[in-house]
């Protein structure tokens, strides 16, 4: 399925967290928190300003991002968990 976000919306796929803690203890699924990092899969064209012009998006497809804990809405696309959020919910772009 192909999805094209509208306005300043971004579609992100969460990165998988480690299964073990730093001490080597395996963390069960029920105790894990959802990761706050992900990869941008799709972006909208940008927010429409009061002057009628679009503001360019600060992220692009393929960027690795860090987003707030309760950002966006979780959705399933082709049995894969995604997060659909506004660009304002993204805290930073992770650079290599």
C-alpha positions as CSV (number, residue, x, y, z in Angstrom):
1,X,0.0,0.0,0.0
2,X,1.3,3.5,-0.9
3,X,0.5,6.4,1.5
4,X,1.2,10.0,0.8
5,X,0.8,12.2,4.0
6,X,-0.9,15.6,3.7
7,X,0.5,19.0,4.8
8,X,3.1,18.7,7.6
9,X,2.5,15.0,8.4
10,X,5.3,12.4,8.5
11,X,5.1,8.6,8.4
12,X,7.8,6.9,10.5
13,X,8.6,3.3,11.0
14,X,10.0,2.6,14.5
15,X,13.4,1.1,15.0
16,X,13.6,-2.2,16.9
17,X,15.0,-1.9,20.4
18,X,17.6,-4.3,21.8
19,X,16.3,-7.5,23.3
20,X,18.9,-7.5,26.1
21,X,19.9,-4.9,28.7
22,X,23.4,-3.6,29.1
23,X,24.0,-6.3,31.8
24,X,22.8,-9.1,29.5
25,X,19.3,-9.6,30.9
26,X,16.7,-10.4,28.3
27,X,13.8,-8.0,28.5
28,X,10.3,-9.5,27.9
29,X,8.0,-7.8,25.4
30,X,5.6,-6.7,28.2
31,X,8.3,-4.7,30.0
32,X,9.7,-3.0,26.9
33,X,8.9,0.6,26.1
34,X,8.2,1.6,22.5
35,X,11.3,3.1,20.8
36,X,11.5,6.8,20.2
37,X,13.7,6.5,17.2
38,X,12.7,5.7,13.6
39,X,13.1,6.1,9.9
40,X,11.1,8.4,7.8
41,X,9.1,6.5,5.2
42,X,7.0,9.3,3.7
43,X,6.5,13.1,4.1
44,X,3.9,15.6,3.1
45,X,4.5,18.7,1.0
46,X,4.7,21.0,4.0
47,X,2.5,23.2,6.1
48,X,0.4,25.9,4.4
49,X,1.3,29.4,5.8
50,X,-1.0,32.3,6.4
51,X,0.4,34.0,3.3
52,X,-0.8,31.0,1.2
53,X,2.7,29.6,0.6
54,X,4.0,26.2,1.7
55,X,6.7,25.9,4.3
56,X,9.3,23.3,3.2
57,X,9.7,20.2,5.4
58,X,12.8,19.9,7.6
59,X,12.9,16.1,7.1
60,X,13.1,13.9,4.1
61,X,12.5,10.2,3.3
62,X,15.3,8.0,4.7
63,X,16.2,10.3,7.6
64,X,16.6,8.7,11.0
65,X,14.7,10.8,13.6
66,X,14.1,11.0,17.3
67,X,10.6,11.9,18.3
68,X,8.7,12.6,21.5
69,X,7.3,9.7,23.6
70,X,3.6,10.2,22.9
71,X,4.0,11.5,19.4
72,X,1.5,10.7,16.7
73,X,-0.8,7.8,16.1
74,X,0.2,4.2,15.8
75,X,-1.1,2.5,12.6
76,X,-0.5,-0.8,10.9
77,X,0.3,-0.9,7.2
78,X,0.9,-4.3,5.6
79,X,1.3,-5.8,9.1
80,X,4.1,-3.4,10.0
81,X,3.8,-0.8,12.9
82,X,4.2,2.8,11.8
83,X,3.7,6.1,13.5
84,X,1.8,8.9,11.7
85,X,2.8,12.3,13.2
86,X,3.2,16.0,12.6
87,X,6.6,17.4,11.8
88,X,6.5,19.3,15.1
89,X,6.6,16.0,17.0
90,X,10.1,15.2,15.6
91,X,12.7,16.4,18.1
92,X,15.8,15.9,15.9
93,X,17.4,14.2,12.9
94,X,20.0,11.6,13.8
95,X,23.2,12.1,11.7
96,X,25.8,9.5,11.2
